[in-house]
Amino acid sequence: MAANEGKEAAPSLVNAAESEELREAFAVLAGSDPNQCSYQQGYMKRQAVFACSTCTSEGMEPAGVCLACANHCHDDHDIFELYTKRNFRCDCGNKKFGSFKCKLNPEKDSQNTKNLYNHNYFGRYCTCDRPYPDDDDQAGEEMIQCIVCEDWYHSKHLGCTEVDSEELLEMVCESCMNRAPFLWTYAAYFATSPVTSKEDKDVTVVGVEEEKETTSHPCRNGHDEPSTSQGCRKETTIGTTASHKRTHEEMESTWSACHSEIPPCKLKELKAKGLVRPRIGAVFWPYCWRAKLCTCTDCKVYGLTETDLLVQRAYVEAGVQFLLDESDTVLAYEDRGKALLREDLLMSCLNSLDRVQQLEIIYQYNDMKAELHAFFQDLVEQGKEVTPEAIHTFFEELQVRKKRKSNTGQYYCS
């Protein structure tokens, strides 16, 4: 009996895994247009990218195509799915493809000079330069993508033990850590791996709360003294007594003095604490780590690029300025894809209804959204926690109110 139960349970686990893979695939593809070539949008922040081995085989220049071109221009070709790439512009039909022209947008520049390529575009991955899936790899080991170079690695080739965590982590390979060596300082405090001290003494990793305490308040002078103290005033206020009310001009000058102070450099503060870790192997980071990177005036240069963005000196020199953009992450891209997918599904459902039914759906949706907002607001004001029981009760009451409205009848003009 137990054996039979095990046999029955196995397919459900397989189906669950397959369903999860399908959801991830939909999230990746939903963020890109399947019918319109993305070339006109320029170097997109992130999009699904494919390589065609039929058109650009080994020994030729590497090239990538967008989702729409993979569907319409290379639908009967041998395609490598490269997941997503940042700052990429579709190559389909440019000079790398010889006489082959893009069916969706044949008028393109001969090449996209800002595109970055690696061996992924020829179907090879990791430091072992092997294909995926690999016929010689009987274990079928999964691969992990580095968020900097965007290459994929086998866990056995990361140079470290893979972190087993229920939370979503980002990985930076050892090569990319050395490419931006200042990241090793952050890794000592924010990465998931253990650290050692220069002095070989017992040290503890600085947590979020400690980091907050060591960072000066933006309107303080670096000590515990508040900004209205004598130390934070300009010399024009020295002659006044403590009981004397300050003029409007004096108050404005105090505000200016406080807000003109340069914020401390997080990187320098971390280096001064002396906590280090061996510069060996890939590094796994908790998903919120990018928000902890320093953006002080010592780490950045104010200047407008051709896209009118703030450029950062240390990050630009290492080619990792995208780390300061939390919307650069694959998760953010997938979330946008999921939102678009839900919107498309909702619109397709609405389009199948007549006008009265559409209005009914929209009104009920808006009512539910308003009541749900009021429900959460009430819990916050009462200082109560949001529990599964409270959510269940809310929807039960919502269903009762819906039945009452149905009984009284609602009429709309068509």
C-alpha positions in Angstrom: 0.0 0.0 0.0 2.8 2.4 0.9 4.6 1.6 -2.3 1.4 2.3 -4.3 1.0 5.6 -2.4 4.6 6.6 -3.3 4.0 5.8 -6.9 0.9 7.9 -7.0 2.6 10.9 -5.2 5.6 11.0 -7.6 3.7 12.3 -10.7 2.1 15.1 -8.6 5.6 16.3 -7.5 6.8 16.2 -11.1 3.8 18.1 -12.2 4.3 20.6 -9.5 7.9 21.2 -10.6 6.9 21.4 -14.2 4.1 23.9 -13.3 6.7 26.1 -11.5 9.0 26.0 -14.5 6.1 27.0 -16.8 5.2 29.9 -14.5 8.9 31.1 -14.6 9.0 30.7 -18.4 5.8 32.6 -18.8 7.1 35.4 -16.5 10.3 35.7 -18.6 8.5 35.7 -22.0 5.6 37.8 -20.9 8.0 40.8 -20.3 8.9 40.8 -24.0 6.7 41.4 -27.1 6.2 38.2 -29.1 5.1 40.0 -32.2 7.0 43.3 -32.5 10.8 43.4 -33.0 12.3 45.2 -30.0 15.0 46.9 -32.2 13.2 50.3 -32.3 13.2 50.4 -28.5 17.0 50.6 -28.6 19.2 49.0 -25.9 16.4 47.7 -23.6 17.1 47.5 -19.9 16.2 43.8 -19.9 14.5 41.5 -22.4 14.4 37.8 -23.4 17.2 37.0 -25.8 17.9 34.1 -28.1 20.8 33.0 -30.3 20.4 31.2 -33.7 23.0 28.6 -34.4 21.6 28.1 -37.9 22.4 31.7 -38.9 25.4 32.4 -36.6 27.2 29.2 -36.0 30.5 28.5 -34.3 33.4 30.6 -35.8 31.1 33.4 -36.8 30.5 36.6 -34.8 28.1 36.1 -31.9 24.6 37.6 -32.3 21.3 37.7 -30.4 17.7 38.1 -31.4 14.6 39.3 -29.5 11.5 37.1 -28.7 9.5 38.3 -31.7 12.3 37.6 -34.2 12.9 34.1 -32.6 9.2 33.4 -33.3 8.8 34.9 -36.8 12.2 35.1 -38.4 13.9 32.0 -36.9 10.9 29.7 -36.1 12.4 26.7 -38.0 16.0 27.3 -36.9 18.1 25.9 -34.1 17.7 28.3 -31.3 19.5 28.8 -28.0 17.4 30.3 -25.2 19.6 32.7 -23.3 17.0 33.7 -20.6 17.3 37.5 -20.3 20.1 40.0 -21.0 20.5 43.6 -19.9 21.0 46.6 -22.3 20.6 44.5 -25.4 19.4 45.5 -28.9 18.1 42.9 -31.4 20.7 41.9 -34.0 18.4 40.0 -36.3 19.1 40.8 -40.0 22.2 43.0 -39.4 25.6 42.3 -41.1 26.3 39.4 -38.8 23.5 37.4 -40.6 24.9 38.0 -44.1 22.1 38.1 -46.7 19.4 37.1 -44.2 17.1 40.0 -43.4 14.7 40.5 -40.5 11.1 40.0 -41.5 9.8 42.3 -38.9 12.2 45.2 -39.2 14.6 44.9 -42.1 16.0 48.5 -41.8 18.6 48.1 -39.1 22.2 49.4 -38.4 24.9 47.0 -39.5 25.8 46.3 -35.9 24.9 47.1 -32.3 28.2 48.4 -30.8 27.0 48.4 -27.2 25.8 44.8 -27.1 28.0 42.5 -25.0 28.5 38.9 -25.9 30.0 35.8 -24.4 30.1 32.0 -25.2 26.4 31.7 -24.2 25.6 32.9 -27.8 27.1 29.7 -29.1 25.3 27.5 -26.6 28.2 27.1 -24.1 28.2 28.0 -20.4 30.3 28.1 -17.2 34.0 28.0 -16.8 33.9 24.4 -18.2 32.6 25.8 -21.5 30.0 23.0 -21.8 26.6 23.1 -23.4 23.3 22.9 -21.5 21.7 20.5 -21.4 24.9 18.4 -21.5 24.6 14.9 -22.9 27.8 13.9 -21.0 26.4 15.2 -17.6 24.3 12.3 -16.4 23.4 14.1 -13.2 21.7 16.9 -15.1 23.0 19.5 -12.6 21.2 22.8 -12.5 23.0 26.0 -13.3 23.1 29.4 -11.6 23.4 32.8 -13.3 25.8 35.5 -12.3 24.0 38.8 -12.1 27.0 40.7 -13.4 28.4 38.8 -16.4 25.1 36.9 -16.8 26.9 33.7 -17.6 25.6 30.4 -16.1 27.6 28.2 -13.8 27.4 24.7 -12.4 27.4 24.9 -8.6 30.5 22.6 -8.5 32.5 25.3 -10.5 31.6 28.3 -8.3 34.6 27.8 -6.0 32.4 27.8 -2.9 29.6 25.8 -1.4 26.2 26.7 -2.8 24.1 28.5 -0.2 20.9 26.6 0.7 18.4 29.3 1.5 14.6 29.6 1.3 15.1 33.3 0.5 15.9 34.4 -3.1 19.6 35.1 -3.5 21.7 36.8 -6.1 25.1 35.3 -7.1 28.2 37.2 -8.3 31.0 34.9 -9.6 34.6 35.2 -8.4 35.7 36.7 -11.7 33.1 39.5 -11.5 33.9 40.1 -7.8 37.5 40.7 -8.8 36.4 42.9 -11.6 34.7 45.2 -9.0 37.0 44.5 -6.0 35.2 47.0 -3.8 32.4 44.5 -3.6 34.5 42.2 -1.4 34.2 44.9 1.4 30.4 44.8 1.1 30.5 41.0 1.0 32.2 40.8 4.4 29.0 42.4 5.9 26.1 41.7 3.7 26.8 38.4 1.8 25.7 35.1 3.2 29.1 33.5 3.5 31.2 33.6 6.7 34.0 36.1 7.2 37.3 36.4 8.9 39.1 39.4 10.5 42.5 40.8 9.5 43.6 40.6 13.1 42.3 37.0 13.4 40.1 38.1 16.3 36.5 37.1 17.0 34.3 39.5 15.1 30.6 39.7 14.3 28.9 40.6 11.1 27.4 44.1 11.2 23.6 43.7 10.9 21.1 46.1 9.5 20.3 47.7 12.8 24.0 48.3 13.6 24.5 49.8 10.2 21.7 52.2 10.8 23.3 53.3 14.1 26.7 53.9 12.6 25.3 56.1 9.8 24.9 59.8 10.8 21.5 61.3 10.5 21.3 63.6 7.4 20.6 66.6 9.7 23.2 66.0 12.3 26.8 67.1 12.6 28.3 63.6 13.0 27.8 63.5 16.8 24.8 63.0 19.1 24.2 66.7 19.1 21.0 67.7 17.3 21.1 70.0 14.3 19.7 73.0 16.2 22.8 73.1 18.4 25.5 75.7 18.3 27.8 73.3 16.3 25.3 73.1 13.4 24.7 76.9 13.2 26.6 79.4 11.1 28.8 82.0 12.7 26.1 84.7 12.2 24.2 83.2 15.1 27.0 83.1 17.7 26.2 86.5 19.2 22.6 85.5 20.0 21.6 84.1 23.4 20.1 80.7 24.0 16.7 82.1 24.8 16.6 84.5 21.9 14.2 83.4 19.1 16.0 82.9 15.8 14.9 85.0 12.8 13.5 83.4 9.6 16.9 84.0 7.9 18.8 82.3 10.7 16.5 79.3 10.6 17.0 79.0 6.8 20.8 79.2 7.2 20.7 76.5 9.8 18.7 74.2 7.5 21.2 74.9 4.7 24.2 74.1 6.9 22.7 70.8 7.9 21.6 69.7 4.4 24.8 70.8 2.7 26.9 68.4 4.8 28.3 65.5 2.8 26.8 62.1 3.8 29.4 59.7 5.1 30.8 57.1 2.7 29.4 53.7 3.7 32.3 51.9 1.9 35.0 53.8 3.9 33.1 53.1 7.1 33.0 49.4 6.4 36.7 49.3 5.5 37.5 51.1 8.7 35.8 48.3 10.8 38.4 45.9 9.4 36.1 43.0 8.7 37.2 41.0 5.6 36.6 37.7 3.9 38.8 35.5 1.7 38.6 36.6 -1.9 37.9 33.2 -3.1 34.8 31.8 -4.9 31.5 33.1 -5.9 29.4 35.2 -3.5 25.7 34.8 -2.7 23.8 38.0 -1.6 20.4 38.5 0.0 18.0 40.1 -2.4 18.0 43.5 -0.7 21.8 44.0 -0.8 21.8 46.5 -3.6 20.0 49.1 -1.5 23.0 49.0 0.9 25.6 50.1 -1.6 27.1 53.5 -1.1 26.1 56.4 -3.3 28.0 59.2 -1.5 29.8 61.9 -3.4 33.1 60.1 -3.0 31.7 57.1 -4.8 29.8 59.0 -7.5 30.3 61.8 -10.0 27.4 64.1 -10.9 27.1 64.3 -14.7 24.6 63.7 -17.3 25.1 60.9 -19.8 23.4 60.8 -23.2 20.4 59.3 -21.4 20.6 62.0 -18.7 21.3 59.6 -15.9 23.5 60.1 -12.8 26.7 58.2 -13.5 28.7 56.6 -10.7 32.5 56.7 -10.8 33.4 53.5 -9.0 30.6 51.5 -10.5 31.1 52.8 -14.0 34.9 52.1 -13.9 34.1 48.5 -13.0 31.2 48.4 -15.5 28.7 47.5 -12.8 26.6 50.7 -12.5 23.4 48.7 -13.0 23.9 47.4 -9.4 22.6 50.8 -8.2 19.3 50.2 -10.1 17.1 47.8 -8.1 14.7 47.5 -11.1 17.6 45.9 -13.0 17.1 42.6 -11.3 15.6 39.6 -13.1 12.9 39.4 -10.4 11.8 42.9 -11.2 11.6 42.0 -14.9 9.6 38.8 -14.1 7.2 40.8 -11.9 6.5 43.2 -14.7 6.0 40.2 -17.0 3.5 38.6 -14.6 1.7 41.9 -14.2 1.4 42.2 -18.0 0.3 38.6 -18.2 -2.4 39.1 -15.7 -3.5 42.3 -17.5 -3.7 40.4 -20.8 -5.7 37.6 -19.2 -8.1 40.1 -17.6 -8.6 42.0 -20.9 -9.2 38.8 -22.8 -11.8 37.8 -20.2 -13.5 41.2 -20.3 -13.6 41.2 -24.1 -15.6 38.0 -24.1 -18.4 39.7 -22.1 -21.1 42.1 -23.1 -21.0 45.7 -21.9 -23.4 45.2 -18.9 -21.3 42.2 -17.7 -18.1 44.2 -18.2 -19.5 47.1 -16.0 -20.6 44.6 -13.4 -17.1 43.0 -13.2 -15.4 46.4 -13.0 -17.8 47.8 -10.3 -17.4 44.6 -8.2 -13.6 44.8 -8.6 -13.5 48.4 -7.5 -15.8 47.7 -4.5 -13.6 44.8 -3.4 -10.5 46.9 -3.7 -12.0 49.7 -1.6 -13.3 47.3 1.1 -9.9 45.5 1.2 -8.1 48.8 1.7 -10.5 49.8 4.5 -10.0 46.4 6.1 -6.2 46.7 6.2 -6.4 50.3 7.3 -8.7 49.3 10.2 -6.2 46.5 11.3 -3.4 49.0 11.3 -5.3 51.6 13.4 -6.2 48.9 15.9 -2.6 47.6 16.0 -3.8 44.1 15.0 -1.8 41.5 13.0 -3.1 40.3 9.6 -3.9 36.6 10.2 -5.2 33.9 7.8 -8.4 33.8 10.0 -8.9 37.6 9.6 -8.5 37.3 5.8 -10.9 34.4 5.7 -13.5 36.3 7.8 -13.2 39.3 5.5 -14.0 37.4 2.3 -16.8 35.5 4.0 -18.4 38.9 5.0 -17.7 40.2 1.5 -19.6 37.2 0.0 -22.6 37.9 2.3 -22.7 41.5 1.3 -22.5 40.5 -2.4 -25.5 38.1 -2.0 -27.5 40.9 -0.4 -26.8 43.2 -3.3 -27.7 40.5 -5.7 -31.1 40.0 -4.0 -31.9 43.7 -4.0 -30.9 43.9 -7.7 -28.6 46.3 -9.5 -29.4 48.0 -12.8 -27.1 49.7 -15.2 -27.8 51.7 -18.3 -26.6 50.0 -21.5 
